[in-house]
Amino acid sequence: MITITRLNGKEFSLNALYIETVESFPDTTITLTNGHKYVALESREEVENKIAQFYKEVHILSNPHIRGEQDEE
């Protein structure tokens, strides 16, 4: 889960595994795989960094083929 702040300042948790897109319209809009949209106070870059950190914490990127590496050492 990642913590996101709504435009009104209230924080909530969002399961990063269900995030399909993160866009700036100029407000950061997060679209989930089920079509739900959330507008966040954080920038697109901040949200992407939180997603990457979450993936590292749950070891999603531990597979070398997912990371784009050809050979596993």
Biopython code that builds the backbone (N, CA, C, O; Angstrom):
import numpy as np
from Bio.PDB.StructureBuilder import StructureBuilder

atoms = [
    (1, "MET", "N", (0.842, -1.179, 0.000)),
    (1, "MET", "CA", (0.000, 0.000, 0.000)),
    (1, "MET", "C", (0.888, 1.244, 0.000)),
    (1, "MET", "O", (1.961, 1.255, 0.604)),
    (2, "ILE", "N", (0.430, 2.276, -0.679)),
    (2, "ILE", "CA", (1.120, 3.561, -0.638)),
    (2, "ILE", "C", (0.154, 4.590, -0.062)),
    (2, "ILE", "O", (-1.063, 4.459, -0.189)),
    (3, "THR", "N", (0.714, 5.606, 0.567)),
    (3, "THR", "CA", (-0.098, 6.673, 1.153)),
    (3, "THR", "C", (-0.143, 7.837, 0.180)),
    (3, "THR", "O", (0.887, 8.326, -0.283)),
    (4, "ILE", "N", (-1.357, 8.267, -0.117)),
    (4, "ILE", "CA", (-1.608, 9.368, -1.046)),
    (4, "ILE", "C", (-2.415, 10.429, -0.300)),
    (4, "ILE", "O", (-3.193, 10.113, 0.600)),
    (5, "THR", "N", (-2.221, 11.689, -0.684)),
    (5, "THR", "CA", (-2.956, 12.795, -0.070)),
    (5, "THR", "C", (-3.958, 13.357, -1.075)),
    (5, "THR", "O", (-3.598, 13.709, -2.198)),
    (6, "ARG", "N", (-5.213, 13.434, -0.658)),
    (6, "ARG", "CA", (-6.239, 14.058, -1.499)),
    (6, "ARG", "C", (-6.000, 15.566, -1.534)),
    (6, "ARG", "O", (-5.236, 16.091, -0.724)),
    (7, "LEU", "N", (-6.635, 16.251, -2.448)),
    (7, "LEU", "CA", (-6.465, 17.703, -2.562)),
    (7, "LEU", "C", (-6.936, 18.437, -1.317)),
    (7, "LEU", "O", (-6.489, 19.553, -1.052)),
    (8, "ASN", "N", (-7.849, 17.814, -0.537)),
    (8, "ASN", "CA", (-8.333, 18.451, 0.690)),
    (8, "ASN", "C", (-7.391, 18.203, 1.877)),
    (8, "ASN", "O", (-7.680, 18.633, 2.993)),
    (9, "GLY", "N", (-6.269, 17.514, 1.642)),
    (9, "GLY", "CA", (-5.279, 17.283, 2.690)),
    (9, "GLY", "C", (-5.433, 15.976, 3.441)),
    (9, "GLY", "O", (-4.587, 15.647, 4.272)),
    (10, "LYS", "N", (-6.486, 15.224, 3.175)),
    (10, "LYS", "CA", (-6.688, 13.953, 3.872)),
    (10, "LYS", "C", (-5.904, 12.846, 3.183)),
    (10, "LYS", "O", (-5.928, 12.706, 1.960)),
    (11, "GLU", "N", (-5.204, 12.058, 4.008)),
    (11, "GLU", "CA", (-4.410, 10.955, 3.481)),
    (11, "GLU", "C", (-5.227, 9.682, 3.425)),
    (11, "GLU", "O", (-6.138, 9.476, 4.227)),
    (12, "PHE", "N", (-4.892, 8.828, 2.469)),
    (12, "PHE", "CA", (-5.497, 7.505, 2.387)),
    (12, "PHE", "C", (-4.485, 6.541, 1.782)),
    (12, "PHE", "O", (-3.509, 6.954, 1.156)),
    (13, "SER", "N", (-4.733, 5.260, 1.979)),
    (13, "SER", "CA", (-3.838, 4.232, 1.443)),
    (13, "SER", "C", (-4.435, 3.644, 0.183)),
    (13, "SER", "O", (-5.649, 3.485, 0.059)),
    (14, "LEU", "N", (-3.552, 3.324, -0.750)),
    (14, "LEU", "CA", (-3.970, 2.807, -2.045)),
    (14, "LEU", "C", (-3.083, 1.622, -2.390)),
    (14, "LEU", "O", (-1.863, 1.693, -2.240)),
    (15, "ASN", "N", (-3.688, 0.532, -2.854)),
    (15, "ASN", "CA", (-2.917, -0.636, -3.234)),
    (15, "ASN", "C", (-2.254, -0.366, -4.583)),
    (15, "ASN", "O", (-2.933, -0.271, -5.606)),
    (16, "ALA", "N", (-0.934, -0.242, -4.583)),
    (16, "ALA", "CA", (-0.187, 0.126, -5.785)),
    (16, "ALA", "C", (-0.264, -0.934, -6.871)),
    (16, "ALA", "O", (-0.008, -0.635, -8.037)),
    (17, "LEU", "N", (-0.609, -2.163, -6.515)),
    (17, "LEU", "CA", (-0.700, -3.219, -7.517)),
    (17, "LEU", "C", (-1.841, -2.988, -8.500)),
    (17, "LEU", "O", (-1.829, -3.531, -9.605)),
    (18, "TYR", "N", (-2.814, -2.193, -8.110)),
    (18, "TYR", "CA", (-3.980, -1.944, -8.954)),
    (18, "TYR", "C", (-3.890, -0.641, -9.744)),
    (18, "TYR", "O", (-4.848, -0.264, -10.419)),
    (19, "ILE", "N", (-2.759, 0.048, -9.671)),
    (19, "ILE", "CA", (-2.603, 1.307, -10.402)),
    (19, "ILE", "C", (-2.277, 1.007, -11.861)),
    (19, "ILE", "O", (-1.329, 0.285, -12.169)),
    (20, "GLU", "N", (-3.081, 1.576, -12.744)),
    (20, "GLU", "CA", (-2.861, 1.391, -14.178)),
    (20, "GLU", "C", (-2.109, 2.572, -14.778)),
    (20, "GLU", "O", (-1.155, 2.386, -15.534)),
    (21, "THR", "N", (-2.544, 3.808, -14.436)),
    (21, "THR", "CA", (-1.868, 4.995, -14.963)),
    (21, "THR", "C", (-1.763, 6.073, -13.898)),
    (21, "THR", "O", (-2.584, 6.151, -12.984)),
    (22, "VAL", "N", (-0.729, 6.906, -14.037)),
    (22, "VAL", "CA", (-0.546, 8.102, -13.209)),
    (22, "VAL", "C", (-0.292, 9.232, -14.192)),
    (22, "VAL", "O", (0.682, 9.201, -14.945)),
    (23, "GLU", "N", (-1.175, 10.237, -14.186)),
    (23, "GLU", "CA", (-1.095, 11.327, -15.147)),
    (23, "GLU", "C", (-1.189, 12.671, -14.447)),
    (23, "GLU", "O", (-1.680, 12.766, -13.322)),
    (24, "SER", "N", (-0.711, 13.713, -15.126)),
    (24, "SER", "CA", (-0.832, 15.085, -14.631)),
    (24, "SER", "C", (-1.747, 15.851, -15.557)),
    (24, "SER", "O", (-1.486, 15.920, -16.758)),
    (25, "PHE", "N", (-2.821, 16.433, -15.026)),
    (25, "PHE", "CA", (-3.817, 17.135, -15.850)),
    (25, "PHE", "C", (-4.036, 18.608, -15.530)),
    (25, "PHE", "O", (-4.969, 19.060, -16.194)),
    (26, "PRO", "N", (-3.510, 19.430, -14.781)),
    (26, "PRO", "CA", (-2.213, 19.363, -14.122)),
    (26, "PRO", "C", (-2.239, 18.642, -12.784)),
    (26, "PRO", "O", (-1.179, 18.273, -12.278)),
    (27, "ASP", "N", (-3.435, 18.423, -12.180)),
    (27, "ASP", "CA", (-3.462, 17.660, -10.930)),
    (27, "ASP", "C", (-3.111, 16.210, -11.237)),
    (27, "ASP", "O", (-3.440, 15.697, -12.307)),
    (28, "THR", "N", (-2.446, 15.558, -10.304)),
    (28, "THR", "CA", (-2.048, 14.170, -10.482)),
    (28, "THR", "C", (-3.283, 13.290, -10.364)),
    (28, "THR", "O", (-3.961, 13.287, -9.336)),
    (29, "THR", "N", (-3.567, 12.549, -11.417)),
    (29, "THR", "CA", (-4.723, 11.661, -11.453)),
    (29, "THR", "C", (-4.239, 10.225, -11.560)),
    (29, "THR", "O", (-3.480, 9.875, -12.464)),
    (30, "ILE", "N", (-4.692, 9.398, -10.621)),
    (30, "ILE", "CA", (-4.307, 7.993, -10.573)),
    (30, "ILE", "C", (-5.520, 7.178, -11.005)),
    (30, "ILE", "O", (-6.600, 7.310, -10.429)),
    (31, "THR", "N", (-5.340, 6.337, -12.019)),
    (31, "THR", "CA", (-6.417, 5.482, -12.496)),
    (31, "THR", "C", (-6.082, 4.040, -12.145)),
    (31, "THR", "O", (-4.985, 3.559, -12.427)),
    (32, "LEU", "N", (-7.035, 3.359, -11.528)),
    (32, "LEU", "CA", (-6.852, 1.955, -11.160)),
    (32, "LEU", "C", (-7.338, 1.047, -12.290)),
    (32, "LEU", "O", (-8.018, 1.493, -13.214)),
    (33, "THR", "N", (-6.981, -0.219, -12.201)),
    (33, "THR", "CA", (-7.380, -1.183, -13.226)),
    (33, "THR", "C", (-8.888, -1.366, -13.302)),
    (33, "THR", "O", (-9.401, -1.821, -14.324)),
    (34, "ASN", "N", (-9.613, -1.018, -12.230)),
    (34, "ASN", "CA", (-11.078, -1.134, -12.246)),
    (34, "ASN", "C", (-11.758, 0.142, -12.742)),
    (34, "ASN", "O", (-12.987, 0.223, -12.761)),
    (35, "GLY", "N", (-10.961, 1.143, -13.146)),
    (35, "GLY", "CA", (-11.506, 2.383, -13.687)),
    (35, "GLY", "C", (-11.683, 3.499, -12.679)),
    (35, "GLY", "O", (-11.930, 4.639, -13.071)),
    (36, "HIS", "N", (-11.563, 3.206, -11.383)),
    (36, "HIS", "CA", (-11.682, 4.265, -10.373)),
    (36, "HIS", "C", (-10.526, 5.239, -10.512)),
    (36, "HIS", "O", (-9.395, 4.844, -10.794)),
    (37, "LYS", "N", (-10.823, 6.515, -10.311)),
    (37, "LYS", "CA", (-9.803, 7.566, -10.427)),
    (37, "LYS", "C", (-9.683, 8.301, -9.100)),
    (37, "LYS", "O", (-10.671, 8.520, -8.399)),
    (38, "TYR", "N", (-8.451, 8.678, -8.772)),
    (38, "TYR", "CA", (-8.162, 9.447, -7.569)),
    (38, "TYR", "C", (-7.282, 10.621, -7.971)),
    (38, "TYR", "O", (-6.361, 10.468, -8.774)),
    (39, "VAL", "N", (-7.568, 11.800, -7.409)),
    (39, "VAL", "CA", (-6.744, 12.989, -7.637)),
    (39, "VAL", "C", (-5.895, 13.190, -6.399)),
    (39, "VAL", "O", (-6.403, 13.212, -5.278)),
    (40, "ALA", "N", (-4.586, 13.338, -6.616)),
    (40, "ALA", "CA", (-3.639, 13.404, -5.505)),
    (40, "ALA", "C", (-2.931, 14.749, -5.452)),
    (40, "ALA", "O", (-2.739, 15.420, -6.466)),
    (41, "LEU", "N", (-2.552, 15.118, -4.241)),
    (41, "LEU", "CA", (-1.790, 16.336, -4.015)),
    (41, "LEU", "C", (-0.343, 16.162, -4.470)),
    (41, "LEU", "O", (0.289, 17.115, -4.927)),
    (42, "GLU", "N", (0.178, 14.940, -4.341)),
    (42, "GLU", "CA", (1.559, 14.651, -4.734)),
    (42, "GLU", "C", (1.723, 14.782, -6.256)),
    (42, "GLU", "O", (0.761, 14.643, -7.012)),
    (43, "SER", "N", (2.949, 15.050, -6.679)),
    (43, "SER", "CA", (3.235, 15.122, -8.115)),
    (43, "SER", "C", (3.271, 13.713, -8.705)),
    (43, "SER", "O", (3.352, 12.722, -7.980)),
    (44, "ARG", "N", (3.211, 13.648, -10.024)),
    (44, "ARG", "CA", (3.293, 12.360, -10.707)),
    (44, "ARG", "C", (4.585, 11.646, -10.344)),
    (44, "ARG", "O", (4.585, 10.437, -10.113)),
    (45, "GLU", "N", (5.683, 12.386, -10.291)),
    (45, "GLU", "CA", (6.982, 11.807, -9.957)),
    (45, "GLU", "C", (7.000, 11.241, -8.538)),
    (45, "GLU", "O", (7.551, 10.166, -8.302)),
    (46, "GLU", "N", (6.395, 11.968, -7.596)),
    (46, "GLU", "CA", (6.331, 11.481, -6.211)),
    (46, "GLU", "C", (5.534, 10.181, -6.121)),
    (46, "GLU", "O", (5.931, 9.248, -5.422)),
    (47, "VAL", "N", (4.408, 10.127, -6.831)),
    (47, "VAL", "CA", (3.586, 8.916, -6.816)),
    (47, "VAL", "C", (4.366, 7.762, -7.440)),
    (47, "VAL", "O", (4.352, 6.650, -6.913)),
    (48, "GLU", "N", (5.040, 8.013, -8.547)),
    (48, "GLU", "CA", (5.825, 6.958, -9.192)),
    (48, "GLU", "C", (6.940, 6.465, -8.278)),
    (48, "GLU", "O", (7.225, 5.268, -8.250)),
    (49, "ASN", "N", (7.572, 7.358, -7.535)),
    (49, "ASN", "CA", (8.608, 6.951, -6.579)),
    (49, "ASN", "C", (8.018, 6.094, -5.463)),
    (49, "ASN", "O", (8.636, 5.117, -5.039)),
    (50, "LYS", "N", (6.831, 6.452, -4.987)),
    (50, "LYS", "CA", (6.175, 5.653, -3.942)),
    (50, "LYS", "C", (5.834, 4.264, -4.463)),
    (50, "LYS", "O", (5.974, 3.276, -3.742)),
    (51, "ILE", "N", (5.386, 4.187, -5.715)),
    (51, "ILE", "CA", (5.064, 2.896, -6.322)),
    (51, "ILE", "C", (6.325, 2.045, -6.427)),
    (51, "ILE", "O", (6.311, 0.865, -6.077)),
    (52, "ALA", "N", (7.419, 2.642, -6.911)),
    (52, "ALA", "CA", (8.676, 1.903, -7.050)),
    (52, "ALA", "C", (9.164, 1.404, -5.697)),
    (52, "ALA", "O", (9.626, 0.269, -5.586)),
    (53, "GLN", "N", (9.066, 2.240, -4.666)),
    (53, "GLN", "CA", (9.486, 1.832, -3.321)),
    (53, "GLN", "C", (8.616, 0.673, -2.821)),
    (53, "GLN", "O", (9.127, -0.271, -2.219)),
    (54, "PHE", "N", (7.311, 0.746, -3.069)),
    (54, "PHE", "CA", (6.404, -0.330, -2.673)),
    (54, "PHE", "C", (6.799, -1.634, -3.367)),
    (54, "PHE", "O", (6.856, -2.684, -2.728)),
    (55, "TYR", "N", (7.074, -1.571, -4.678)),
    (55, "TYR", "CA", (7.477, -2.768, -5.423)),
    (55, "TYR", "C", (8.746, -3.372, -4.831)),
    (55, "TYR", "O", (8.873, -4.593, -4.743)),
    (56, "LYS", "N", (9.682, -2.520, -4.427)),
    (56, "LYS", "CA", (10.922, -3.020, -3.813)),
    (56, "LYS", "C", (10.640, -3.697, -2.478)),
    (56, "LYS", "O", (11.232, -4.729, -2.161)),
    (57, "GLU", "N", (9.735, -3.114, -1.698)),
    (57, "GLU", "CA", (9.413, -3.668, -0.381)),
    (57, "GLU", "C", (8.744, -5.034, -0.473)),
    (57, "GLU", "O", (8.947, -5.881, 0.397)),
    (58, "VAL", "N", (7.953, -5.255, -1.509)),
    (58, "VAL", "CA", (7.271, -6.545, -1.646)),
    (58, "VAL", "C", (8.002, -7.469, -2.622)),
    (58, "VAL", "O", (7.493, -8.529, -2.985)),
    (59, "HIS", "N", (9.187, -7.057, -3.036)),
    (59, "HIS", "CA", (10.093, -7.850, -3.874)),
    (59, "HIS", "C", (9.508, -8.209, -5.234)),
    (59, "HIS", "O", (9.820, -9.264, -5.785)),
    (60, "ILE", "N", (8.671, -7.346, -5.773)),
    (60, "ILE", "CA", (8.144, -7.581, -7.121)),
    (60, "ILE", "C", (9.272, -7.475, -8.137)),
    (60, "ILE", "O", (9.279, -8.191, -9.138)),
    (61, "LEU", "N", (10.217, -6.593, -7.884)),
    (61, "LEU", "CA", (11.309, -6.394, -8.831)),
    (61, "LEU", "C", (12.492, -7.305, -8.551)),
    (61, "LEU", "O", (13.578, -7.070, -9.082)),
    (62, "SER", "N", (12.318, -8.340, -7.730)),
    (62, "SER", "CA", (13.430, -9.224, -7.408)),
    (62, "SER", "C", (13.718, -10.209, -8.532)),
    (62, "SER", "O", (14.801, -10.795, -8.570)),
    (63, "ASN", "N", (12.780, -10.404, -9.442)),
    (63, "ASN", "CA", (12.988, -11.289, -10.576)),
    (63, "ASN", "C", (13.815, -10.551, -11.626)),
    (63, "ASN", "O", (13.380, -9.509, -12.115)),
    (64, "PRO", "N", (15.006, -11.065, -11.988)),
    (64, "PRO", "CA", (15.870, -10.347, -12.933)),
    (64, "PRO", "C", (15.234, -10.160, -14.306)),
    (64, "PRO", "O", (15.566, -9.203, -15.006)),
    (65, "HIS", "N", (14.331, -11.048, -14.707)),
    (65, "HIS", "CA", (13.681, -10.913, -16.005)),
    (65, "HIS", "C", (12.691, -9.751, -16.007)),
    (65, "HIS", "O", (12.525, -9.089, -17.032)),
    (66, "ILE", "N", (12.032, -9.493, -14.879)),
    (66, "ILE", "CA", (11.131, -8.351, -14.766)),
    (66, "ILE", "C", (11.928, -7.054, -14.796)),
    (66, "ILE", "O", (11.479, -6.056, -15.360)),
    (67, "ARG", "N", (13.129, -7.071, -14.180)),
    (67, "ARG", "CA", (13.970, -5.871, -14.160)),
    (67, "ARG", "C", (14.601, -5.603, -15.513)),
    (67, "ARG", "O", (15.167, -4.530, -15.721)),
    (68, "GLY", "N", (14.518, -6.564, -16.455)),
    (68, "GLY", "CA", (15.082, -6.356, -17.770)),
    (68, "GLY", "C", (16.473, -6.952, -17.923)),
    (68, "GLY", "O", (17.118, -6.755, -18.953)),
    (69, "GLU", "N", (16.940, -7.675, -16.920)),
    (69, "GLU", "CA", (18.255, -8.308, -17.014)),
    (69, "GLU", "C", (18.106, -9.640, -17.722)),
    (69, "GLU", "O", (17.159, -10.383, -17.464)),
    (70, "GLN", "N", (19.029, -9.943, -18.606)),
    (70, "GLN", "CA", (18.935, -11.157, -19.400)),
    (70, "GLN", "C", (19.423, -12.400, -18.637)),
    (70, "GLN", "O", (18.783, -13.451, -18.673)),
    (71, "ASP", "N", (20.544, -12.265, -17.961)),
    (71, "ASP", "CA", (21.132, -13.421, -17.286)),
    (71, "ASP", "C", (21.055, -13.278, -15.785)),
    (71, "ASP", "O", (21.363, -12.220, -15.237)),
    (72, "GLU", "N", (20.648, -14.331, -15.125)),
    (72, "GLU", "CA", (20.597, -14.355, -13.677)),
    (72, "GLU", "C", (21.922, -14.907, -13.175)),
    (72, "GLU", "O", (22.367, -15.969, -13.611)),
    (73, "GLU", "N", (22.550, -14.181, -12.258)),
    (73, "GLU", "CA", (23.852, -14.627, -11.751)),
    (73, "GLU", "C", (23.726, -15.478, -10.541)),
    (73, "GLU", "O", (24.733, -15.930, -9.997)),
]
sb = StructureBuilder()
sb.init_structure("model")
sb.init_model(0)
sb.init_chain("A")
sb.init_seg("    ")
for serial, (resi, resn, name, xyz) in enumerate(atoms, 1):
    if name == "N":
        sb.init_residue(resn, " ", resi, " ")
    sb.init_atom(name, np.array(xyz, "f"), 0.0, 1.0, " ", f" {name:<3s}", serial, name[0])
structure = sb.get_structure()
